[in-house]
Every structure is written in C-alpha cells, then in structure tokens.
Amino acid sequence: MTHPRLIAVGLAVIAMLAAACSATTTTSEPSPDDSTIPSVSIVPTVAPTSAPTSAPTSSTAPTPAPAACEFVPHDDLLPSDRFTDIQVSSTASGDQIRFVFDDPSIGNPGGAPRGTLSIAPSPFTFSGSGAEIDMRGQHVLLMRFEHMSLSNDVGQETYEGPREVEPDSPALRHAVLFDEFEGIVGWYVGYDGPGCATLAQDGSSVTLTIAHQ
C-alpha cells in the first residue's frame, strides 16, 4: 500500500516539471561580434578650388616707339649776308623757325654767305664769354651763318630781334643766339622727339622745320 505522503510529493514534482516545459522560452538575438562590423572611412569634405585665373591678354600688339630720324647735315648758300629777323610758327606736321634776310651788302665784301646746319657739340656756351647755356630740348642743333654783315652801311646792327626764343610748340623748345662776331651768326636750336630736321630756302628766308612725331 502506497503511503499518502509519498504520493503528494510525487505529484508536486510532476507539476513543477510540467510548468517548466510549458513555459515560453525567449531567445535573444545574438549580439553581433565587433569584428564583423564593416569599417567606414570618413573622407573630409574639401571645398573645390577654382582654377587660377590668368591675366587677360591683349589682342592688340603694343605700338613700338617711333624711331629717331637720321640727321642729315646741311651746307648751302644764303639769300644774303644780312640776317634781319627770326619767326617761329607751327603747322600740323611740324614746327618751323624762319630766318629772314634783307638785301645783300654791295659787292658782298666778306665773300659768299653760307649757312650750315649740324648737331651742336656740348657744352653749349656763348662764344664771347664762354658762359654755359642751359638749352631746353632732347636734341640741340647748330645753325651757323658765315660771311655775314653784322651792321648795315650806316653802322646800325643788322639784326635787332630777340636773342632767345622759347616757344610752346610740340617739338621746337628753344633757340639761342650764341655767336654774333666777326661775320659769324650762330644759333642753338633745341627740340624734342624723333622728328626729322630739314632746312629749306625760299626766296629771302631759310626755314628750319622740325617734324612732329
């Protein structure tokens, strides 16, 4: 005969086993292994740099500086041995200095008057005193008259005009009478620019033209 206490203990054990089997088992997702996580490289964002802007190029070639005109010396007979006046003027193409002559002396006792144009050597000085002359202009020419009568038949000076001229002209800058002695008349002529210097005789005058650039 089975003992009642043993039966009760057996039933309790069976009930506990049944409860354990009937309970819902919750399975958690396995935590991922850190070694299986793919690594991501973070690239820093850099602002795009614009291409360097080159300086604009001009489609027009620079204009070359005008070449200086080659000077040609002059040596010619003059209209007269009596130089009486100087006149300065300007045209669209050049500046002019006009040397005016009067009727010649009787018989030209000093010989045939001649005029020469050459490049003036420096320093520029007055022939009598030797005092230096501050000539204006990038270039200086020497206009020289020889075999001149410096006074008329009654002893008056042939030339009574200005001894210095400073015109406000595009090329011609300065003219100075530096020699007036023993039949010689000499002028320094200063001018700017590369323009040609030409000498021409027209009737009773000789005209020196300095061309504009």
Disulfide bonds with the S-S distance in Angstrom:
Cys69-Cys196 1.87
